[in-house]
Amino acid sequence: MNHYAALGLSRSADADAVRAAYRDAVRRWHPDRDPTPEAAAKFLAAQRAFEVLSDPKKRLDYDRETANGIGDLLLIPLPFVRKQVGRLIRGGTAVVEDIVQRRRERGSS
């Protein structure tokens, strides 16, 4: 079963989108609201999907297991990787600025 399809999401959905889609699914397919067997099955699928997609470790494992090529792997949301890349970029800029500053200081001496 595709957990993203159960909640109507794409692989690039963030945690807030997962939470919102789960709430919508629960409201729509809760057995008290819709007593049909199809609604009950969709409700259970949404619960299972939310259990996996709301936990970063379980989601990463699920994404790795179900990836259909490198394109899907690139869509795996990894906030900690984005944060580290941002730090490297900012750090790299700081290093370049430091080098430029040192060259200016040497040139003025």
Z-matrix of the N, CA and C atoms (Angstrom, degrees):
N
C 1 1.442
C 2 1.529 1 109.39
N 3 1.313 2 116.72 1 139.49
C 4 1.454 3 122.13 2 179.25
C 5 1.532 4 108.75 3 -90.81
N 6 1.322 5 116.04 4 114.01
C 7 1.463 6 120.45 5 -178.04
C 8 1.524 7 112.04 6 -67.05
N 9 1.317 8 116.72 7 -34.11
C 10 1.467 9 119.36 8 178.92
C 11 1.528 10 110.42 9 -66.19
N 12 1.328 11 116.96 10 -41.85
C 13 1.465 12 120.84 11 179.23
C 14 1.530 13 110.62 12 -66.34
N 15 1.322 14 117.05 13 -35.19
C 16 1.465 15 120.50 14 179.77
C 17 1.523 16 111.56 15 -60.76
N 18 1.328 17 116.33 16 -31.18
C 19 1.462 18 120.41 17 179.01
C 20 1.525 19 112.68 18 -104.07
N 21 1.337 20 117.16 19 -0.70
C 22 1.454 21 120.66 20 179.54
C 23 1.518 22 113.04 21 70.31
N 24 1.328 23 117.03 22 39.53
C 25 1.460 24 122.60 23 -176.28
C 26 1.526 25 111.65 24 -119.01
N 27 1.320 26 115.52 25 163.91
C 28 1.458 27 120.94 26 171.07
C 29 1.528 28 108.02 27 -98.46
N 30 1.311 29 116.96 28 166.43
C 31 1.462 30 121.04 29 -179.95
C 32 1.525 31 112.90 30 -63.64
N 33 1.293 32 116.74 31 -22.59
C 34 1.467 33 119.53 32 -177.41
C 35 1.531 34 113.27 33 -87.69
N 36 1.331 35 117.78 34 5.58
C 37 1.458 36 121.71 35 -178.93
C 38 1.529 37 110.59 36 -64.32
N 39 1.327 38 115.96 37 139.18
C 40 1.461 39 119.89 38 178.54
C 41 1.531 40 110.17 39 -88.70
N 42 1.323 41 116.55 40 178.79
C 43 1.468 42 122.00 41 -175.70
C 44 1.524 43 111.98 42 -61.48
N 45 1.323 44 117.33 43 -37.61
C 46 1.467 45 120.13 44 179.35
C 47 1.526 46 111.30 45 -65.60
N 48 1.311 47 117.11 46 -39.51
C 49 1.463 48 121.07 47 178.66
C 50 1.528 49 110.80 48 -66.64
N 51 1.332 50 116.97 49 -38.10
C 52 1.464 51 121.16 50 177.58
C 53 1.524 52 109.77 51 -62.72
N 54 1.319 53 116.23 52 -46.75
C 55 1.463 54 121.83 53 -179.88
C 56 1.533 55 110.82 54 -60.81
N 57 1.325 56 116.90 55 -45.93
C 58 1.465 57 121.01 56 -179.05
C 59 1.531 58 111.43 57 -65.00
N 60 1.325 59 116.82 58 -42.51
C 61 1.466 60 120.58 59 179.51
C 62 1.527 61 110.80 60 -64.87
N 63 1.321 62 116.75 61 -37.94
C 64 1.470 63 120.41 62 178.06
C 65 1.525 64 110.53 63 -64.36
N 66 1.330 65 117.07 64 -45.42
C 67 1.466 66 120.43 65 178.80
C 68 1.530 67 111.25 66 -59.38
N 69 1.327 68 115.81 67 -42.56
C 70 1.468 69 119.79 68 178.53
C 71 1.528 70 110.90 69 -63.52
N 72 1.326 71 116.81 70 -42.88
C 73 1.465 72 121.21 71 -179.63
C 74 1.522 73 110.99 72 -63.70
N 75 1.328 74 116.79 73 -41.85
C 76 1.462 75 120.40 74 -179.84
C 77 1.530 76 110.13 75 -64.68
N 78 1.320 77 116.55 76 -43.27
C 79 1.473 78 119.58 77 178.19
C 80 1.525 79 111.33 78 -62.09
N 81 1.313 80 116.97 79 -39.68
C 82 1.454 81 121.25 80 -175.26
C 83 1.529 82 112.67 81 -76.59
N 84 1.343 83 117.31 82 -41.35
C 85 1.459 84 120.09 83 -170.11
C 86 1.525 85 115.30 84 -111.25
N 87 1.303 86 118.42 85 10.86
C 88 1.465 87 119.55 86 -179.75
C 89 1.530 88 109.32 87 -61.23
N 90 1.332 89 117.38 88 137.33
C 91 1.472 90 120.68 89 -178.01
C 92 1.532 91 113.94 90 -57.68
N 93 1.320 92 118.30 91 -28.75
C 94 1.469 93 119.80 92 177.82
C 95 1.528 94 111.12 93 -70.70
N 96 1.293 95 116.83 94 -25.98
C 97 1.459 96 121.40 95 -178.36
C 98 1.532 97 112.21 96 -91.76
N 99 1.331 98 116.30 97 -39.29
C 100 1.467 99 121.52 98 -179.46
C 101 1.529 100 108.17 99 -133.78
N 102 1.332 101 117.99 100 103.83
C 103 1.472 102 120.95 101 -174.23
C 104 1.531 103 115.48 102 -79.45
N 105 1.317 104 119.47 103 4.88
C 106 1.468 105 120.72 104 -177.86
C 107 1.526 106 110.58 105 -71.72
N 108 1.331 107 117.25 106 152.47
C 109 1.465 108 120.93 107 178.49
C 110 1.539 109 112.75 108 -62.88
N 111 1.341 110 116.68 109 -33.03
C 112 1.468 111 119.76 110 179.01
C 113 1.525 112 110.86 111 -64.22
N 114 1.335 113 116.06 112 -40.58
C 115 1.463 114 120.58 113 179.41
C 116 1.527 115 110.37 114 -65.74
N 117 1.325 116 116.92 115 -39.80
C 118 1.465 117 120.47 116 178.93
C 119 1.530 118 110.63 117 -63.19
N 120 1.334 119 116.47 118 -41.26
C 121 1.467 120 120.41 119 178.94
C 122 1.524 121 110.51 120 -65.09
N 123 1.339 122 117.02 121 -42.41
C 124 1.466 123 120.35 122 178.50
C 125 1.519 124 111.37 123 -66.32
N 126 1.317 125 116.61 124 -36.37
C 127 1.464 126 121.40 125 177.99
C 128 1.532 127 110.33 126 -62.66
N 129 1.322 128 117.00 127 -46.54
C 130 1.466 129 120.84 128 178.76
C 131 1.526 130 111.66 129 -65.21
N 132 1.328 131 117.08 130 -38.53
C 133 1.469 132 120.95 131 177.74
C 134 1.522 133 110.30 132 -64.00
N 135 1.327 134 117.12 133 -40.24
C 136 1.466 135 121.07 134 178.16
C 137 1.520 136 110.69 135 -64.79
N 138 1.329 137 117.20 136 -40.31
C 139 1.467 138 120.40 137 177.95
C 140 1.527 139 111.06 138 -62.52
N 141 1.334 140 116.89 139 -46.02
C 142 1.466 141 120.54 140 178.85
C 143 1.532 142 110.80 141 -62.89
N 144 1.316 143 115.58 142 -42.32
C 145 1.466 144 119.92 143 179.82
C 146 1.522 145 110.96 144 -62.68
N 147 1.317 146 117.21 145 -44.60
C 148 1.462 147 120.23 146 -179.99
C 149 1.521 148 111.22 147 -64.68
N 150 1.322 149 116.96 148 -37.60
C 151 1.461 150 121.03 149 178.90
C 152 1.530 151 110.68 150 -59.28
N 153 1.319 152 116.91 151 -40.42
C 154 1.464 153 121.38 152 -179.30
C 155 1.530 154 111.55 153 -79.79
N 156 1.327 155 116.92 154 -48.37
C 157 1.464 156 120.40 155 -172.38
C 158 1.521 157 114.09 156 -75.79
N 159 1.324 158 118.18 157 -18.39
C 160 1.461 159 119.75 158 179.71
C 161 1.530 160 112.19 159 -86.16
N 162 1.307 161 117.48 160 -15.59
C 163 1.467 162 121.91 161 178.23
C 164 1.533 163 108.05 162 -99.62
N 165 1.348 164 118.04 163 115.26
C 166 1.470 165 120.18 164 -175.40
C 167 1.531 166 114.41 165 -54.59
N 168 1.327 167 117.53 166 -40.75
C 169 1.469 168 119.73 167 -178.68
C 170 1.527 169 111.11 168 -68.73
N 171 1.342 170 116.65 169 -46.15
C 172 1.464 171 119.83 170 178.83
C 173 1.530 172 110.79 171 -63.00
N 174 1.338 173 115.87 172 -38.14
C 175 1.464 174 119.52 173 -179.31
C 176 1.526 175 110.95 174 -65.76
N 177 1.316 176 116.34 175 -43.07
C 178 1.459 177 120.17 176 179.43
C 179 1.525 178 110.10 177 -61.96
N 180 1.332 179 117.46 178 -44.97
C 181 1.462 180 121.12 179 177.42
C 182 1.531 181 111.05 180 -60.67
N 183 1.332 182 116.31 181 -45.17
C 184 1.467 183 120.83 182 179.28
C 185 1.527 184 110.57 183 -61.60
N 186 1.325 185 116.79 184 -45.40
C 187 1.465 186 120.30 185 -179.89
C 188 1.521 187 111.75 186 -62.00
N 189 1.304 188 116.70 187 -40.45
C 190 1.475 189 119.88 188 178.68
C 191 1.518 190 111.19 189 -64.83
N 192 1.339 191 116.35 190 -40.52
C 193 1.462 192 120.74 191 -178.28
C 194 1.521 193 112.61 192 -69.54
N 195 1.327 194 116.99 193 -32.61
C 196 1.466 195 120.17 194 -173.01
C 197 1.524 196 113.82 195 -106.85
N 198 1.309 197 118.11 196 7.21
C 199 1.470 198 120.44 197 -178.10
C 200 1.522 199 110.31 198 -65.23
N 201 1.329 200 114.67 199 138.20
C 202 1.467 201 121.33 200 178.08
C 203 1.521 202 109.05 201 -107.85
N 204 1.298 203 116.57 202 61.13
C 205 1.458 204 120.19 203 179.54
C 206 1.513 205 112.71 204 104.88
N 207 1.306 206 114.99 205 178.49
C 208 1.464 207 121.54 206 -175.00
C 209 1.525 208 111.83 207 -65.39
N 210 1.325 209 117.91 208 -30.83
C 211 1.466 210 121.07 209 179.43
C 212 1.516 211 111.80 210 -58.31
N 213 1.321 212 116.93 211 -44.27
C 214 1.464 213 120.43 212 178.16
C 215 1.521 214 111.24 213 -68.20
N 216 1.321 215 117.16 214 -38.27
C 217 1.463 216 119.55 215 179.85
C 218 1.526 217 111.62 216 -63.53
N 219 1.330 218 116.16 217 -33.99
C 220 1.462 219 119.42 218 179.50
C 221 1.515 220 112.61 219 -71.00
N 222 1.334 221 117.77 220 -19.81
C 223 1.461 222 121.42 221 179.93
C 224 1.523 223 113.12 222 -87.10
N 225 1.324 224 117.72 223 -5.25
C 226 1.455 225 120.16 224 -179.66
C 227 1.519 226 108.64 225 -63.35
N 228 1.321 227 117.27 226 120.51
C 229 1.465 228 119.04 227 -178.98
C 230 1.523 229 110.86 228 -73.42
N 231 1.290 230 116.25 229 115.71
C 232 1.457 231 121.68 230 179.02
C 233 1.528 232 108.66 231 -124.33
N 234 1.320 233 117.48 232 85.15
C 235 1.456 234 119.54 233 -175.83
C 236 1.520 235 113.12 234 -58.63
N 237 1.323 236 117.24 235 -35.63
C 238 1.460 237 118.59 236 -178.43
C 239 1.523 238 111.04 237 -67.86
N 240 1.340 239 117.14 238 -31.44
C 241 1.467 240 120.14 239 176.89
C 242 1.529 241 109.44 240 -69.47
N 243 1.336 242 116.30 241 -43.78
C 244 1.462 243 119.70 242 178.07
C 245 1.522 244 110.72 243 -59.37
N 246 1.320 245 116.26 244 -41.22
C 247 1.459 246 120.81 245 -179.19
C 248 1.527 247 110.49 246 -64.25
N 249 1.321 248 116.29 247 -43.31
C 250 1.464 249 120.21 248 -179.79
C 251 1.531 250 111.22 249 -66.67
N 252 1.316 251 116.89 250 -39.81
C 253 1.462 252 119.90 251 178.02
C 254 1.524 253 109.49 252 -63.43
N 255 1.316 254 116.93 253 -41.60
C 256 1.463 255 120.75 254 176.92
C 257 1.513 256 111.87 255 -60.24
N 258 1.310 257 116.10 256 -42.25
C 259 1.472 258 119.85 257 177.95
C 260 1.525 259 111.06 258 -63.56
N 261 1.327 260 115.41 259 -41.99
C 262 1.467 261 118.84 260 179.06
C 263 1.521 262 111.16 261 -63.42
N 264 1.320 263 115.41 262 -41.63
C 265 1.465 264 118.76 263 -179.97
C 266 1.520 265 110.11 264 -64.57
N 267 1.316 266 116.31 265 -47.95
C 268 1.465 267 119.41 266 178.25
C 269 1.516 268 111.16 267 -63.53
N 270 1.344 269 116.34 268 -40.86
C 271 1.454 270 120.40 269 177.97
C 272 1.514 271 111.33 270 -64.32
N 273 1.330 272 116.61 271 -40.50
C 274 1.456 273 120.76 272 177.69
C 275 1.518 274 111.25 273 -62.44
N 276 1.319 275 116.41 274 -40.07
C 277 1.458 276 120.84 275 177.37
C 278 1.521 277 110.07 276 -64.48
N 279 1.317 278 116.38 277 -41.63
C 280 1.463 279 120.09 278 179.52
C 281 1.526 280 110.40 279 -63.74
N 282 1.313 281 117.12 280 -39.01
C 283 1.463 282 120.81 281 178.92
C 284 1.525 283 110.19 282 -64.38
N 285 1.322 284 116.69 283 -44.26
C 286 1.468 285 120.90 284 178.90
C 287 1.520 286 109.75 285 -62.55
N 288 1.333 287 117.46 286 -44.85
C 289 1.465 288 120.40 287 179.15
C 290 1.525 289 111.00 288 -61.67
N 291 1.324 290 117.40 289 -38.13
C 292 1.465 291 121.47 290 178.21
C 293 1.529 292 110.70 291 -64.17
N 294 1.316 293 116.86 292 -42.64
C 295 1.473 294 120.83 293 178.63
C 296 1.522 295 110.09 294 -63.15
N 297 1.321 296 117.22 295 -45.37
C 298 1.467 297 121.14 296 179.02
C 299 1.518 298 110.40 297 -60.65
N 300 1.328 299 116.79 298 -43.34
C 301 1.465 300 121.04 299 179.25
C 302 1.537 301 110.67 300 -62.03
N 303 1.311 302 117.29 301 -42.69
C 304 1.466 303 120.56 302 179.61
C 305 1.517 304 111.14 303 -64.57
N 306 1.344 305 116.53 304 -39.36
C 307 1.473 306 119.36 305 177.90
C 308 1.509 307 110.83 306 -64.83
N 309 1.318 308 117.77 307 -38.91
C 310 1.459 309 120.48 308 177.29
C 311 1.512 310 111.50 309 -63.20
N 312 1.317 311 115.20 310 -42.53
C 313 1.471 312 119.62 311 179.97
C 314 1.529 313 110.71 312 -63.69
N 315 1.337 314 117.25 313 -39.64
C 316 1.468 315 120.82 314 178.73
C 317 1.534 316 110.75 315 -67.92
N 318 1.324 317 116.78 316 -38.62
C 319 1.443 318 121.10 317 -178.17
C 320 1.533 319 112.05 318 -69.01
N 321 1.319 320 118.13 319 -31.49
C 322 1.457 321 121.01 320 -178.44
C 323 1.541 322 112.21 321 -83.65
N 324 1.331 323 117.78 322 -13.80
C 325 1.466 324 121.01 323 -178.35
C 326 1.506 325 113.08 324 -78.29
